[in-house]
Amino acid sequence: MNEDSTGGPSVPGSQWYDADAGPLVRPYAMTGGRTKPGPSNVRFDLIALVVVDDDPPGPADETLLGPEHRSLLALCRAETQSVAELAADADLPVGVVRVLLGDLLESGFVRVSRPVPPAQLPDERILREVIDGLRAL
């Protein structure tokens, strides 16, 4: 009888392929079981832009962060990105990214610019009048 990697008997068809996939970390482990970002429960829109703060707490404080936090910071240092882009580039669920961004925001590592609510956007009629006025010049 064949043996598996633990030295016990192997059953046909019971091969483990997870070693090929690499280490697996469950989302709740990355967020410490939290599902909402920080104690202030900040809501991050998918199109909110995240940028590294110009005056971060300090490089020594960054060593206290987890690997996922540092990965998000590295992505934000390369260029300003939306929450959706960060989730895609970091290959993490959006919910996890929101919780991790809440940690980074409260620690002072990042700033988030929220999108303008549709009610505060200029009226389309006004924009058309401006375009028509510019064309008339």
N, CA, C and O atoms as CSV, one atom per row, in Angstrom:
chain,resi,resn,atom,element,x,y,z
A,1,MET,N,N,0.833,-1.173,0.000
A,1,MET,CA,C,0.000,0.000,0.000
A,1,MET,C,C,0.886,1.248,0.000
A,1,MET,O,O,1.917,1.277,0.671
A,2,ASN,N,N,0.499,2.246,-0.727
A,2,ASN,CA,C,1.255,3.498,-0.811
A,2,ASN,C,C,1.058,4.318,0.455
A,2,ASN,O,O,0.087,4.136,1.189
A,3,GLU,N,N,2.009,5.233,0.695
A,3,GLU,CA,C,1.903,6.118,1.848
A,3,GLU,C,C,1.743,7.545,1.378
A,3,GLU,O,O,2.290,7.930,0.345
A,4,ASP,N,N,0.983,8.344,2.147
A,4,ASP,CA,C,0.867,9.764,1.818
A,4,ASP,C,C,1.995,10.536,2.488
A,4,ASP,O,O,2.898,9.936,3.071
A,5,SER,N,N,1.950,11.871,2.408
A,5,SER,CA,C,3.049,12.691,2.932
A,5,SER,C,C,3.162,12.610,4.455
A,5,SER,O,O,4.207,12.952,5.009
A,6,THR,N,N,2.111,12.166,5.140
A,6,THR,CA,C,2.176,12.061,6.601
A,6,THR,C,C,2.676,10.702,7.048
A,6,THR,O,O,2.839,10.465,8.245
A,7,GLY,N,N,2.921,9.807,6.106
A,7,GLY,CA,C,3.424,8.489,6.445
A,7,GLY,C,C,2.318,7.460,6.575
A,7,GLY,O,O,2.594,6.270,6.732
A,8,GLY,N,N,1.060,7.904,6.512
A,8,GLY,CA,C,-0.066,6.982,6.626
A,8,GLY,C,C,-0.441,6.421,5.271
A,8,GLY,O,O,0.099,6.853,4.253
A,9,PRO,N,N,-1.355,5.468,5.239
A,9,PRO,CA,C,-1.760,4.875,3.968
A,9,PRO,C,C,-2.525,5.886,3.125
A,9,PRO,O,O,-3.342,6.648,3.642
A,10,SER,N,N,-2.257,5.885,1.835
A,10,SER,CA,C,-2.963,6.810,0.949
A,10,SER,C,C,-4.132,6.092,0.303
A,10,SER,O,O,-4.033,4.931,-0.095
A,11,VAL,N,N,-5.220,6.795,0.209
A,11,VAL,CA,C,-6.415,6.274,-0.424
A,11,VAL,C,C,-6.434,6.807,-1.848
A,11,VAL,O,O,-6.200,7.997,-2.056
A,12,PRO,N,N,-6.710,5.951,-2.844
A,12,PRO,CA,C,-6.739,6.440,-4.218
A,12,PRO,C,C,-7.713,7.612,-4.364
A,12,PRO,O,O,-8.826,7.575,-3.840
A,13,GLY,N,N,-7.279,8.647,-5.079
A,13,GLY,CA,C,-8.113,9.821,-5.317
A,13,GLY,C,C,-8.126,10.819,-4.175
A,13,GLY,O,O,-8.905,11.771,-4.209
A,14,SER,N,N,-7.286,10.632,-3.162
A,14,SER,CA,C,-7.295,11.554,-2.029
A,14,SER,C,C,-6.041,12.419,-1.991
A,14,SER,O,O,-5.580,12.802,-0.916
A,15,GLN,N,N,-5.498,12.720,-3.144
A,15,GLN,CA,C,-4.290,13.543,-3.184
A,15,GLN,C,C,-4.635,14.985,-2.849
A,15,GLN,O,O,-5.691,15.494,-3.223
A,16,TRP,N,N,-3.727,15.628,-2.140
A,16,TRP,CA,C,-3.918,17.035,-1.789
A,16,TRP,C,C,-3.156,17.894,-2.788
A,16,TRP,O,O,-1.968,17.681,-3.031
A,17,TYR,N,N,-3.842,18.848,-3.351
A,17,TYR,CA,C,-3.224,19.742,-4.322
A,17,TYR,C,C,-3.006,21.139,-3.746
A,17,TYR,O,O,-2.512,22.018,-4.453
A,18,ASP,N,N,-3.360,21.364,-2.488
A,18,ASP,CA,C,-3.230,22.684,-1.890
A,18,ASP,C,C,-1.782,23.157,-1.822
A,18,ASP,O,O,-1.534,24.361,-1.871
A,19,ALA,N,N,-0.833,22.255,-1.711
A,19,ALA,CA,C,0.568,22.656,-1.642
A,19,ALA,C,C,0.979,23.369,-2.923
A,19,ALA,O,O,1.809,24.277,-2.897
A,20,ASP,N,N,0.389,22.951,-4.053
A,20,ASP,CA,C,0.690,23.617,-5.320
A,20,ASP,C,C,0.101,25.024,-5.373
A,20,ASP,O,O,0.645,25.901,-6.044
A,21,ALA,N,N,-1.001,25.239,-4.671
A,21,ALA,CA,C,-1.679,26.538,-4.693
A,21,ALA,C,C,-1.007,27.545,-3.773
A,21,ALA,O,O,-1.257,28.744,-3.897
A,22,GLY,N,N,-0.175,27.101,-2.870
A,22,GLY,CA,C,0.480,28.012,-1.942
A,22,GLY,C,C,-0.300,28.109,-0.649
A,22,GLY,O,O,-1.325,27.447,-0.488
A,23,PRO,N,N,0.178,28.928,0.277
A,23,PRO,CA,C,-0.487,29.029,1.572
A,23,PRO,C,C,-1.854,29.685,1.436
A,23,PRO,O,O,-2.041,30.590,0.623
A,24,LEU,N,N,-2.791,29.230,2.226
A,24,LEU,CA,C,-4.151,29.749,2.201
A,24,LEU,C,C,-4.424,30.456,3.519
A,24,LEU,O,O,-4.265,29.872,4.591
A,25,VAL,N,N,-4.831,31.704,3.434
A,25,VAL,CA,C,-5.198,32.464,4.619
A,25,VAL,C,C,-6.646,32.883,4.439
A,25,VAL,O,O,-6.985,33.552,3.462
A,26,ARG,N,N,-7.483,32.502,5.355
A,26,ARG,CA,C,-8.902,32.829,5.287
A,26,ARG,C,C,-9.089,34.335,5.497
A,26,ARG,O,O,-8.346,34.952,6.259
A,27,PRO,N,N,-10.083,34.928,4.821
A,27,PRO,CA,C,-10.310,36.376,4.973
A,27,PRO,C,C,-10.505,36.811,6.420
A,27,PRO,O,O,-10.022,37.873,6.812
A,28,TYR,N,N,-11.207,36.006,7.224
A,28,TYR,CA,C,-11.432,36.422,8.612
A,28,TYR,C,C,-10.131,36.458,9.408
A,28,TYR,O,O,-10.039,37.171,10.407
A,29,ALA,N,N,-9.133,35.706,8.980
A,29,ALA,CA,C,-7.845,35.744,9.668
A,29,ALA,C,C,-7.104,37.036,9.352
A,29,ALA,O,O,-6.396,37.571,10.205
A,30,MET,N,N,-7.264,37.540,8.126
A,30,MET,CA,C,-6.600,38.790,7.731
A,30,MET,C,C,-7.187,39.994,8.451
A,30,MET,O,O,-6.487,40.972,8.710
A,31,THR,N,N,-8.480,39.919,8.774
A,31,THR,CA,C,-9.159,41.062,9.383
A,31,THR,C,C,-9.374,40.886,10.876
A,31,THR,O,O,-9.989,41.736,11.520
A,32,GLY,N,N,-8.874,39.794,11.431
A,32,GLY,CA,C,-9.085,39.537,12.849
A,32,GLY,C,C,-10.545,39.256,13.172
A,32,GLY,O,O,-10.997,39.516,14.287
A,33,GLY,N,N,-11.281,38.728,12.207
A,33,GLY,CA,C,-12.683,38.404,12.412
A,33,GLY,C,C,-13.620,39.584,12.228
A,33,GLY,O,O,-14.834,39.435,12.367
A,34,ARG,N,N,-13.082,40.746,11.919
A,34,ARG,CA,C,-13.913,41.942,11.756
A,34,ARG,C,C,-14.526,41.990,10.365
A,34,ARG,O,O,-13.927,41.524,9.395
A,35,THR,N,N,-15.714,42.550,10.276
A,35,THR,CA,C,-16.381,42.703,8.976
A,35,THR,C,C,-16.628,44.158,8.631
A,35,THR,O,O,-17.056,44.472,7.520
A,36,LYS,N,N,-16.362,45.053,9.581
A,36,LYS,CA,C,-16.546,46.493,9.338
A,36,LYS,C,C,-15.236,47.214,9.602
A,36,LYS,O,O,-14.486,46.836,10.502
A,37,PRO,N,N,-14.955,48.258,8.814
A,37,PRO,CA,C,-13.682,48.964,8.955
A,37,PRO,C,C,-13.611,49.867,10.178
A,37,PRO,O,O,-14.277,50.901,10.230
A,38,GLY,N,N,-12.820,49.485,11.142
A,38,GLY,CA,C,-12.501,50.329,12.283
A,38,GLY,C,C,-13.663,50.625,13.196
A,38,GLY,O,O,-14.811,50.309,12.884
A,39,PRO,N,N,-13.359,51.239,14.340
A,39,PRO,CA,C,-14.413,51.559,15.304
A,39,PRO,C,C,-15.371,52.640,14.800
A,39,PRO,O,O,-16.503,52.728,15.277
A,40,SER,N,N,-14.937,53.459,13.848
A,40,SER,CA,C,-15.809,54.518,13.340
A,40,SER,C,C,-16.733,54.023,12.229
A,40,SER,O,O,-17.589,54.775,11.763
A,41,ASN,N,N,-16.572,52.768,11.798
A,41,ASN,CA,C,-17.407,52.175,10.753
A,41,ASN,C,C,-17.473,53.038,9.488
A,41,ASN,O,O,-18.554,53.271,8.946
A,42,VAL,N,N,-16.333,53.502,9.030
A,42,VAL,CA,C,-16.250,54.286,7.812
A,42,VAL,C,C,-16.709,53.416,6.649
A,42,VAL,O,O,-16.401,52.226,6.603
A,43,ARG,N,N,-17.436,54.000,5.720
A,43,ARG,CA,C,-17.889,53.248,4.538
A,43,ARG,C,C,-17.037,53.672,3.355
A,43,ARG,O,O,-16.954,54.857,3.032
A,44,PHE,N,N,-16.400,52.694,2.705
A,44,PHE,CA,C,-15.568,52.964,1.534
A,44,PHE,C,C,-16.333,52.596,0.271
A,44,PHE,O,O,-16.662,51.429,0.055
A,45,ASP,N,N,-16.617,53.596,-0.565
A,45,ASP,CA,C,-17.224,53.321,-1.866
A,45,ASP,C,C,-16.191,52.641,-2.751
A,45,ASP,O,O,-14.987,52.810,-2.559
A,46,LEU,N,N,-16.670,51.876,-3.717
A,46,LEU,CA,C,-15.746,51.187,-4.621
A,46,LEU,C,C,-14.904,52.163,-5.423
A,46,LEU,O,O,-13.778,51.842,-5.804
A,47,ILE,N,N,-15.437,53.355,-5.686
A,47,ILE,CA,C,-14.697,54.319,-6.510
A,47,ILE,C,C,-13.967,55.366,-5.673
A,47,ILE,O,O,-13.391,56.304,-6.224
A,48,ALA,N,N,-13.983,55.216,-4.344
A,48,ALA,CA,C,-13.229,56.133,-3.488
A,48,ALA,C,C,-11.738,55.960,-3.775
A,48,ALA,O,O,-11.254,54.837,-3.917
A,49,LEU,N,N,-11.015,57.074,-3.859
A,49,LEU,CA,C,-9.589,57.035,-4.179
A,49,LEU,C,C,-8.750,57.021,-2.907
A,49,LEU,O,O,-8.994,57.781,-1.969
A,50,VAL,N,N,-7.759,56.138,-2.900
A,50,VAL,CA,C,-6.886,55.963,-1.736
A,50,VAL,C,C,-5.487,56.424,-2.106
A,50,VAL,O,O,-4.943,56.024,-3.135
A,51,VAL,N,N,-4.907,57.272,-1.257
A,51,VAL,CA,C,-3.561,57.775,-1.484
A,51,VAL,C,C,-2.788,57.689,-0.163
A,51,VAL,O,O,-3.357,57.876,0.912
A,52,VAL,N,N,-1.494,57.406,-0.258
A,52,VAL,CA,C,-0.655,57.343,0.933
A,52,VAL,C,C,-0.527,58.753,1.500
A,52,VAL,O,O,-0.307,59.709,0.757
A,53,ASP,N,N,-0.666,58.877,2.811
A,53,ASP,CA,C,-0.596,60.175,3.471
A,53,ASP,C,C,0.811,60.744,3.352
A,53,ASP,O,O,1.795,60.010,3.447
A,54,ASP,N,N,0.902,62.064,3.143
A,54,ASP,CA,C,2.203,62.729,3.004
A,54,ASP,C,C,2.999,62.694,4.304
A,54,ASP,O,O,4.230,62.708,4.280
A,55,ASP,N,N,2.312,62.651,5.424
A,55,ASP,CA,C,2.964,62.665,6.728
A,55,ASP,C,C,2.539,61.422,7.517
A,55,ASP,O,O,1.783,61.530,8.482
A,56,PRO,N,N,3.036,60.218,7.100
A,56,PRO,CA,C,2.635,58.990,7.798
A,56,PRO,C,C,3.221,58.940,9.199
A,56,PRO,O,O,4.131,59.705,9.516
A,57,PRO,N,N,2.708,58.044,10.046
A,57,PRO,CA,C,3.197,57.944,11.425
A,57,PRO,C,C,4.688,57.670,11.524
A,57,PRO,O,O,5.315,58.098,12.494
A,58,GLY,N,N,5.278,56.981,10.569
A,58,GLY,CA,C,6.707,56.693,10.606
A,58,GLY,C,C,6.987,55.283,10.134
A,58,GLY,O,O,6.129,54.407,10.243
A,59,PRO,N,N,8.198,55.053,9.605
A,59,PRO,CA,C,8.518,53.725,9.085
A,59,PRO,C,C,8.538,52.652,10.162
A,59,PRO,O,O,8.247,51.491,9.877
A,60,ALA,N,N,8.875,53.018,11.394
A,60,ALA,CA,C,8.902,52.023,12.454
A,60,ALA,C,C,7.497,51.492,12.734
A,60,ALA,O,O,7.320,50.312,13.036
A,61,ASP,N,N,6.499,52.374,12.630
A,61,ASP,CA,C,5.123,51.955,12.872
A,61,ASP,C,C,4.636,51.006,11.782
A,61,ASP,O,O,3.765,50.172,12.031
A,62,GLU,N,N,5.186,51.124,10.583
A,62,GLU,CA,C,4.764,50.271,9.472
A,62,GLU,C,C,5.140,48.810,9.719
A,62,GLU,O,O,4.486,47.911,9.191
A,63,THR,N,N,6.173,48.563,10.504
A,63,THR,CA,C,6.570,47.188,10.785
A,63,THR,C,C,5.550,46.475,11.658
A,63,THR,O,O,5.550,45.246,11.726
A,64,LEU,N,N,4.687,47.222,12.323
A,64,LEU,CA,C,3.656,46.620,13.156
A,64,LEU,C,C,2.457,46.149,12.338
A,64,LEU,O,O,1.585,45.448,12.853
A,65,LEU,N,N,2.415,46.534,11.065
A,65,LEU,CA,C,1.293,46.169,10.201
A,65,LEU,C,C,1.451,44.746,9.686
A,65,LEU,O,O,2.557,44.209,9.629
A,66,GLY,N,N,0.329,44.150,9.314
A,66,GLY,CA,C,0.345,42.821,8.727
A,66,GLY,C,C,0.784,42.870,7.272
A,66,GLY,O,O,0.875,43.954,6.697
A,67,PRO,N,N,1.055,41.729,6.669
A,67,PRO,CA,C,1.519,41.706,5.288
A,67,PRO,C,C,0.489,42.255,4.299
A,67,PRO,O,O,0.856,42.854,3.289
A,68,GLU,N,N,-0.780,42.054,4.584
A,68,GLU,CA,C,-1.811,42.572,3.680
A,68,GLU,C,C,-1.866,44.093,3.749
A,68,GLU,O,O,-2.044,44.756,2.727
A,69,HIS,N,N,-1.715,44.649,4.951
A,69,HIS,CA,C,-1.672,46.108,5.095
A,69,HIS,C,C,-0.508,46.679,4.292
A,69,HIS,O,O,-0.665,47.658,3.562
A,70,ARG,N,N,0.664,46.057,4.436
A,70,ARG,CA,C,1.849,46.547,3.733
A,70,ARG,C,C,1.681,46.409,2.221
A,70,ARG,O,O,2.161,47.255,1.467
A,71,SER,N,N,1.019,45.376,1.784
A,71,SER,CA,C,0.772,45.185,0.353
A,71,SER,C,C,-0.115,46.305,-0.191
A,71,SER,O,O,0.146,46.839,-1.269
A,72,LEU,N,N,-1.160,46.659,0.553
A,72,LEU,CA,C,-2.032,47.753,0.121
A,72,LEU,C,C,-1.277,49.078,0.097
A,72,LEU,O,O,-1.460,49.885,-0.815
A,73,LEU,N,N,-0.427,49.300,1.102
A,73,LEU,CA,C,0.377,50.527,1.114
A,73,LEU,C,C,1.311,50.596,-0.093
A,73,LEU,O,O,1.467,51.654,-0.702
A,74,ALA,N,N,1.926,49.472,-0.435
A,74,ALA,CA,C,2.828,49.449,-1.594
A,74,ALA,C,C,2.073,49.767,-2.871
A,74,ALA,O,O,2.583,50.490,-3.727
A,75,LEU,N,N,0.873,49.240,-3.010
A,75,LEU,CA,C,0.073,49.518,-4.207
A,75,LEU,C,C,-0.317,50.990,-4.266
A,75,LEU,O,O,-0.333,51.587,-5.343
A,76,CYS,N,N,-0.633,51.580,-3.108
A,76,CYS,CA,C,-1.016,52.998,-3.072
A,76,CYS,C,C,0.185,53.913,-3.308
A,76,CYS,O,O,0.030,55.012,-3.841
A,77,ARG,N,N,1.369,53.474,-2.920
A,77,ARG,CA,C,2.568,54.290,-3.155
A,77,ARG,C,C,2.886,54.385,-4.641
A,77,ARG,O,O,3.372,55.411,-5.119
A,78,ALA,N,N,2.608,53.310,-5.362
A,78,ALA,CA,C,2.887,53.302,-6.802
A,78,ALA,C,C,2.003,54.314,-7.521
A,78,ALA,O,O,2.476,55.040,-8.396
A,79,GLU,N,N,0.725,54.365,-7.160
A,79,GLU,CA,C,-0.196,55.337,-7.763
A,79,GLU,C,C,-1.483,55.365,-6.955
A,79,GLU,O,O,-1.805,54.414,-6.244
A,80,THR,N,N,-2.212,56.466,-7.072
A,80,THR,CA,C,-3.510,56.578,-6.421
A,80,THR,C,C,-4.446,55.564,-7.054
A,80,THR,O,O,-4.536,55.467,-8.277
A,81,GLN,N,N,-5.140,54.810,-6.215
A,81,GLN,CA,C,-6.022,53.770,-6.729
A,81,GLN,C,C,-7.362,53.807,-6.027
A,81,GLN,O,O,-7.474,54.282,-4.897
A,82,SER,N,N,-8.382,53.297,-6.709
A,82,SER,CA,C,-9.693,53.172,-6.092
A,82,SER,C,C,-9.721,51.914,-5.233
A,82,SER,O,O,-8.841,51.059,-5.333
A,83,VAL,N,N,-10.730,51.815,-4.397
A,83,VAL,CA,C,-10.882,50.642,-3.534
A,83,VAL,C,C,-11.029,49.387,-4.395
A,83,VAL,O,O,-10.454,48.346,-4.078
A,84,ALA,N,N,-11.793,49.483,-5.475
A,84,ALA,CA,C,-11.993,48.330,-6.362
A,84,ALA,C,C,-10.678,47.898,-7.015
A,84,ALA,O,O,-10.404,46.704,-7.128
A,85,GLU,N,N,-9.865,48.870,-7.444
A,85,GLU,CA,C,-8.571,48.539,-8.055
A,85,GLU,C,C,-7.638,47.887,-7.039
A,85,GLU,O,O,-6.922,46.941,-7.369
A,86,LEU,N,N,-7.645,48.386,-5.816
A,86,LEU,CA,C,-6.804,47.796,-4.776
A,86,LEU,C,C,-7.191,46.343,-4.523
A,86,LEU,O,O,-6.326,45.478,-4.381
A,87,ALA,N,N,-8.490,46.082,-4.468
A,87,ALA,CA,C,-8.955,44.711,-4.231
A,87,ALA,C,C,-8.502,43.796,-5.363
A,87,ALA,O,O,-8.063,42.672,-5.122
A,88,ALA,N,N,-8.612,44.280,-6.592
A,88,ALA,CA,C,-8.212,43.460,-7.741
A,88,ALA,C,C,-6.703,43.246,-7.760
A,88,ALA,O,O,-6.240,42.123,-7.960
A,89,ASP,N,N,-5.934,44.309,-7.554
A,89,ASP,CA,C,-4.474,44.205,-7.619
A,89,ASP,C,C,-3.897,43.383,-6.463
A,89,ASP,O,O,-2.900,42.682,-6.635
A,90,ALA,N,N,-4.525,43.470,-5.284
A,90,ALA,CA,C,-4.040,42.715,-4.134
A,90,ALA,C,C,-4.611,41.299,-4.114
A,90,ALA,O,O,-4.207,40.475,-3.293
A,91,ASP,N,N,-5.545,41.018,-5.011
A,91,ASP,CA,C,-6.194,39.705,-5.092
A,91,ASP,C,C,-6.851,39.348,-3.759
A,91,ASP,O,O,-6.699,38.243,-3.238
A,92,LEU,N,N,-7.594,40.337,-3.226
A,92,LEU,CA,C,-8.311,40.159,-1.962
A,92,LEU,C,C,-9.773,40.530,-2.169
A,92,LEU,O,O,-10.082,41.351,-3.033
A,93,PRO,N,N,-10.678,39.942,-1.392
A,93,PRO,CA,C,-12.088,40.344,-1.474
A,93,PRO,C,C,-12.254,41.806,-1.070
A,93,PRO,O,O,-11.513,42.309,-0.225
A,94,VAL,N,N,-13.222,42.482,-1.671
A,94,VAL,CA,C,-13.446,43.903,-1.397
A,94,VAL,C,C,-13.739,44.130,0.083
A,94,VAL,O,O,-13.276,45.117,0.655
A,95,GLY,N,N,-14.492,43.246,0.703
A,95,GLY,CA,C,-14.796,43.392,2.126
A,95,GLY,C,C,-13.550,43.387,2.988
A,95,GLY,O,O,-13.457,44.143,3.955
A,96,VAL,N,N,-12.602,42.549,2.646
A,96,VAL,CA,C,-11.335,42.491,3.389
A,96,VAL,C,C,-10.557,43.783,3.169
A,96,VAL,O,O,-10.006,44.345,4.116
A,97,VAL,N,N,-10.509,44.252,1.934
A,97,VAL,CA,C,-9.781,45.486,1.623
A,97,VAL,C,C,-10.390,46.660,2.380
A,97,VAL,O,O,-9.661,47.520,2.874
A,98,ARG,N,N,-11.700,46.705,2.476
A,98,ARG,CA,C,-12.349,47.795,3.212
A,98,ARG,C,C,-11.945,47.783,4.690
A,98,ARG,O,O,-11.675,48.838,5.264
A,99,VAL,N,N,-11.903,46.620,5.297
A,99,VAL,CA,C,-11.512,46.531,6.706
A,99,VAL,C,C,-10.051,46.946,6.876
A,99,VAL,O,O,-9.721,47.700,7.791
A,100,LEU,N,N,-9.177,46.453,5.995
A,100,LEU,CA,C,-7.755,46.795,6.086
A,100,LEU,C,C,-7.529,48.283,5.835
A,100,LEU,O,O,-6.689,48.898,6.493
A,101,LEU,N,N,-8.272,48.871,4.887
A,101,LEU,CA,C,-8.154,50.309,4.637
A,101,LEU,C,C,-8.627,51.116,5.842
A,101,LEU,O,O,-8.082,52.180,6.136
A,102,GLY,N,N,-9.640,50.610,6.536
A,102,GLY,CA,C,-10.085,51.280,7.758
A,102,GLY,C,C,-8.973,51.337,8.789
A,102,GLY,O,O,-8.789,52.350,9.465
A,103,ASP,N,N,-8.232,50.236,8.905
A,103,ASP,CA,C,-7.086,50.217,9.823
A,103,ASP,C,C,-6.041,51.244,9.403
A,103,ASP,O,O,-5.529,51.997,10.232
A,104,LEU,N,N,-5.727,51.269,8.102
A,104,LEU,CA,C,-4.701,52.191,7.599
A,104,LEU,C,C,-5.140,53.642,7.730
A,104,LEU,O,O,-4.322,54.515,8.019
A,105,LEU,N,N,-6.417,53.901,7.522
A,105,LEU,CA,C,-6.944,55.262,7.638
A,105,LEU,C,C,-6.871,55.737,9.086
A,105,LEU,O,O,-6.439,56.859,9.350
A,106,GLU,N,N,-7.286,54.898,10.012
A,106,GLU,CA,C,-7.268,55.281,11.425
A,106,GLU,C,C,-5.851,55.399,11.974
A,106,GLU,O,O,-5.616,56.145,12.924
A,107,SER,N,N,-4.911,54.673,11.388
A,107,SER,CA,C,-3.506,54.763,11.820
A,107,SER,C,C,-2.789,55.939,11.174
A,107,SER,O,O,-1.664,56.264,11.554
A,108,GLY,N,N,-3.428,56.579,10.203
A,108,GLY,CA,C,-2.837,57.747,9.556
A,108,GLY,C,C,-1.933,57.434,8.386
A,108,GLY,O,O,-1.193,58.310,7.939
A,109,PHE,N,N,-1.967,56.215,7.870
A,109,PHE,CA,C,-1.110,55.850,6.741
A,109,PHE,C,C,-1.673,56.292,5.396
A,109,PHE,O,O,-0.912,56.573,4.470
A,110,VAL,N,N,-3.004,56.358,5.278
A,110,VAL,CA,C,-3.620,56.720,3.998
A,110,VAL,C,C,-4.682,57.792,4.203
A,110,VAL,O,O,-5.174,58.024,5.307
A,111,ARG,N,N,-5.011,58.432,3.088
A,111,ARG,CA,C,-6.145,59.351,3.023
A,111,ARG,C,C,-7.084,58.822,1.955
A,111,ARG,O,O,-6.646,58.228,0.970
A,112,VAL,N,N,-8.362,59.037,2.151
A,112,VAL,CA,C,-9.356,58.556,1.200
A,112,VAL,C,C,-10.201,59.733,0.763
A,112,VAL,O,O,-10.759,60.455,1.589
A,113,SER,N,N,-10.292,59.921,-0.554
A,113,SER,CA,C,-11.177,60.962,-1.082
A,113,SER,C,C,-12.438,60.281,-1.574
A,113,SER,O,O,-12.416,59.443,-2.475
A,114,ARG,N,N,-13.515,60.663,-0.962
A,114,ARG,CA,C,-14.781,60.046,-1.295
A,114,ARG,C,C,-15.362,60.679,-2.559
A,114,ARG,O,O,-15.142,61.862,-2.819
A,115,PRO,N,N,-16.100,59.896,-3.341
A,115,PRO,CA,C,-16.677,60.452,-4.565
A,115,PRO,C,C,-17.737,61.503,-4.232
A,115,PRO,O,O,-18.343,61.479,-3.160
A,116,VAL,N,N,-17.945,62.417,-5.164
A,116,VAL,CA,C,-18.941,63.468,-4.982
A,116,VAL,C,C,-20.330,62.841,-5.126
A,116,VAL,O,O,-20.597,62.149,-6.109
A,117,PRO,N,N,-21.216,63.080,-4.153
A,117,PRO,CA,C,-22.570,62.535,-4.279
A,117,PRO,C,C,-23.270,63.127,-5.501
A,117,PRO,O,O,-23.053,64.294,-5.829
A,118,PRO,N,N,-24.110,62.338,-6.181
A,118,PRO,CA,C,-24.783,62.831,-7.391
A,118,PRO,C,C,-25.584,64.105,-7.160
A,118,PRO,O,O,-25.724,64.912,-8.079
A,119,ALA,N,N,-26.112,64.305,-5.954
A,119,ALA,CA,C,-26.896,65.506,-5.678
A,119,ALA,C,C,-26.033,66.763,-5.708
A,119,ALA,O,O,-26.558,67.858,-5.909
A,120,GLN,N,N,-24.725,66.631,-5.512
A,120,GLN,CA,C,-23.846,67.797,-5.500
A,120,GLN,C,C,-23.181,68.057,-6.847
A,120,GLN,O,O,-22.467,69.047,-7.004
A,121,LEU,N,N,-23.407,67.191,-7.805
A,121,LEU,CA,C,-22.837,67.398,-9.133
A,121,LEU,C,C,-23.606,68.496,-9.856
A,121,LEU,O,O,-24.802,68.666,-9.620
A,122,PRO,N,N,-22.940,69.244,-10.730
A,122,PRO,CA,C,-23.650,70.303,-11.456
A,122,PRO,C,C,-24.714,69.707,-12.379
A,122,PRO,O,O,-24.593,68.581,-12.863
A,123,ASP,N,N,-25.736,70.488,-12.599
A,123,ASP,CA,C,-26.834,70.077,-13.467
A,123,ASP,C,C,-26.344,69.976,-14.910
A,123,ASP,O,O,-25.537,70.794,-15.351
A,124,GLU,N,N,-26.821,68.991,-15.634
A,124,GLU,CA,C,-26.398,68.781,-17.028
A,124,GLU,C,C,-26.734,69.999,-17.891
A,124,GLU,O,O,-25.977,70.342,-18.798
A,125,ARG,N,N,-27.865,70.652,-17.612
A,125,ARG,CA,C,-28.273,71.830,-18.381
A,125,ARG,C,C,-27.221,72.939,-18.261
A,125,ARG,O,O,-26.897,73.607,-19.243
A,126,ILE,N,N,-26.689,73.127,-17.037
A,126,ILE,CA,C,-25.669,74.166,-16.819
A,126,ILE,C,C,-24.403,73.825,-17.583
A,126,ILE,O,O,-23.795,74.701,-18.199
A,127,LEU,N,N,-23.995,72.553,-17.552
A,127,LEU,CA,C,-22.787,72.145,-18.272
A,127,LEU,C,C,-22.948,72.354,-19.776
A,127,LEU,O,O,-22.007,72.780,-20.444
A,128,ARG,N,N,-24.117,72.061,-20.306
A,128,ARG,CA,C,-24.355,72.278,-21.746
A,128,ARG,C,C,-24.278,73.765,-22.097
A,128,ARG,O,O,-23.744,74.128,-23.146
A,129,GLU,N,N,-24.808,74.624,-21.224
A,129,GLU,CA,C,-24.734,76.067,-21.460
A,129,GLU,C,C,-23.288,76.543,-21.452
A,129,GLU,O,O,-22.920,77.401,-22.255
A,130,VAL,N,N,-22.463,76.003,-20.562
A,130,VAL,CA,C,-21.054,76.358,-20.506
A,130,VAL,C,C,-20.351,75.906,-21.791
A,130,VAL,O,O,-19.577,76.666,-22.374
A,131,ILE,N,N,-20.615,74.689,-22.225
A,131,ILE,CA,C,-20.011,74.194,-23.470
A,131,ILE,C,C,-20.441,75.051,-24.646
A,131,ILE,O,O,-19.611,75.408,-25.483
A,132,ASP,N,N,-21.721,75.390,-24.728
A,132,ASP,CA,C,-22.209,76.214,-25.829
A,132,ASP,C,C,-21.559,77.606,-25.785
A,132,ASP,O,O,-21.229,78.178,-26.823
A,133,GLY,N,N,-21.380,78.145,-24.559
A,133,GLY,CA,C,-20.740,79.440,-24.422
A,133,GLY,C,C,-19.279,79.403,-24.865
A,133,GLY,O,O,-18.797,80.345,-25.495
A,134,LEU,N,N,-18.570,78.313,-24.537
A,134,LEU,CA,C,-17.176,78.176,-24.947
A,134,LEU,C,C,-17.066,78.025,-26.476
A,134,LEU,O,O,-16.152,78.568,-27.097
A,135,ARG,N,N,-17.981,77.305,-27.049
A,135,ARG,CA,C,-17.980,77.149,-28.518
A,135,ARG,C,C,-18.252,78.477,-29.221
A,135,ARG,O,O,-17.741,78.729,-30.312
A,136,ALA,N,N,-19.052,79.310,-28.593
A,136,ALA,CA,C,-19.381,80.606,-29.195
A,136,ALA,C,C,-18.188,81.557,-29.208
A,136,ALA,O,O,-18.149,82.501,-29.996
A,137,LEU,N,N,-17.217,81.303,-28.331
A,137,LEU,CA,C,-16.035,82.167,-28.300
A,137,LEU,C,C,-15.239,81.895,-29.523
A,137,LEU,O,O,-14.189,82.506,-29.724
